[in-house]
Amino acid sequence: MTKTHILFVDDDPKNGKWFVKNMELLGFEVEFCTDIGEAKSRLESDDSNFDVLICDYLFEGGDQTGLDLLDFSRKAPIVRVLCTAFSGLEDDTIQYPVFAKPVDYTALSQFIESSV
């Protein structure tokens, strides 16, 4: 069986390393990048085969947010998730699932498995 392939985008390399480690332990294949531009390039690549895009909301020094990236990725048939420590985003105005940091990896894994 093919592993679910996740692209995780967060400007904090420590968060990325921890996320990759935990999600790989749960059986997922995970790629990590730290900025929205790189994420867009990976998503547009001819050999892109991501099933899930998970990104942070705020990016240091950037003029775009994770919501901009999730909106950009709408042309791809993938599951999109916002994962953030930024309070106030867990309301009905966000059109994507929101998982708060610190991440509950079991809950996120269950959500992904039921959505892919």
C-alpha positions as CSV (number, residue, x, y, z in Angstrom):
1,M,0.0,0.0,0.0
2,T,1.3,3.5,-0.9
3,K,2.0,5.8,2.0
4,T,0.1,9.1,2.1
5,H,2.5,11.9,1.0
6,I,2.4,15.1,3.0
7,L,4.0,18.5,2.2
8,F,4.4,20.4,5.5
9,V,5.3,24.1,5.4
10,D,6.4,26.0,8.5
11,D,9.0,28.8,8.8
12,D,10.4,27.2,12.0
13,P,12.9,24.3,11.1
14,K,12.5,22.9,14.6
15,N,8.8,22.5,14.2
16,G,9.4,20.9,10.8
17,K,11.9,18.4,12.1
18,W,9.5,17.4,14.9
19,F,6.5,17.2,12.6
20,V,8.3,15.0,10.1
21,K,9.6,12.7,12.8
22,N,6.2,12.2,14.4
23,M,4.2,11.8,11.2
24,E,6.7,9.4,9.7
25,L,6.4,7.3,12.9
26,L,2.7,7.2,12.2
27,G,3.4,5.8,8.7
28,F,3.2,8.9,6.5
29,E,5.8,10.1,3.9
30,V,6.6,13.7,4.7
31,E,8.5,16.5,2.9
32,F,9.2,19.8,4.7
33,C,10.0,23.3,3.5
34,T,10.2,26.6,5.3
35,D,8.7,29.1,2.9
36,I,5.6,29.6,0.7
37,G,7.6,30.2,-2.5
38,E,9.3,26.9,-2.2
39,A,6.0,25.1,-1.4
40,K,4.4,26.6,-4.5
41,S,7.3,25.4,-6.6
42,R,7.0,21.9,-5.2
43,L,3.2,21.9,-5.7
44,E,3.6,23.0,-9.3
45,S,6.3,20.5,-10.1
46,D,5.4,18.0,-12.8
47,D,6.4,15.1,-10.5
48,S,4.4,16.5,-7.5
49,N,2.4,13.7,-5.9
50,F,1.3,15.2,-2.6
51,D,-1.9,13.9,-1.1
52,V,-2.0,16.5,1.8
53,L,-0.7,20.0,2.3
54,I,-0.3,21.2,5.9
55,C,1.0,24.7,6.6
56,D,1.5,27.2,9.3
57,Y,-0.4,30.5,9.3
58,L,2.2,33.1,9.9
59,F,5.6,33.2,8.1
60,E,8.4,35.4,9.4
61,G,9.0,38.4,7.2
62,G,6.6,37.2,4.5
63,D,3.8,39.0,2.8
64,Q,1.7,35.9,2.5
65,T,0.1,33.6,5.0
66,G,-0.6,30.0,5.1
67,L,-4.2,30.7,3.9
68,D,-2.7,32.2,0.7
69,L,-0.8,29.0,0.1
70,L,-3.9,26.8,0.8
71,D,-5.9,29.0,-1.6
72,F,-3.1,28.7,-4.2
73,S,-3.2,24.9,-3.9
74,R,-6.9,24.7,-4.6
75,K,-6.2,23.7,-8.2
76,A,-4.6,20.5,-7.0
77,P,-6.7,17.6,-5.7
78,I,-5.2,17.4,-2.3
79,V,-6.4,17.7,1.3
80,R,-5.5,21.1,2.8
81,V,-5.0,21.8,6.5
82,L,-3.9,24.8,8.5
83,C,-1.8,24.1,11.5
84,T,-1.0,27.0,13.7
85,A,-0.4,28.4,17.2
86,F,-2.0,31.7,16.1
87,S,-5.1,32.1,18.3
88,G,-8.5,33.1,16.8
89,L,-8.4,31.0,13.7
90,E,-10.5,28.2,15.0
91,D,-13.7,29.8,13.9
92,D,-16.2,29.4,11.1
93,T,-14.6,32.0,8.9
94,I,-11.7,29.7,7.9
95,Q,-12.7,27.3,5.1
96,Y,-10.0,24.8,5.9
97,P,-9.6,22.4,8.9
98,V,-7.5,24.0,11.6
99,F,-5.2,22.1,14.0
100,A,-3.7,24.0,16.9
101,K,-0.1,23.8,17.9
102,P,1.2,21.9,19.7
103,V,-0.2,19.3,17.3
104,D,-2.1,16.3,18.4
105,Y,-0.5,13.9,16.0
106,T,-3.0,11.1,16.6
107,A,-6.0,13.4,15.8
108,L,-4.2,14.8,12.8
109,S,-3.4,11.3,11.5
110,Q,-7.0,10.2,12.0
111,F,-8.2,13.2,10.1
112,I,-5.8,12.6,7.2
113,E,-6.7,9.0,7.0
114,S,-10.4,9.7,6.8
115,S,-9.9,12.5,4.2
116,V,-7.6,10.9,1.7
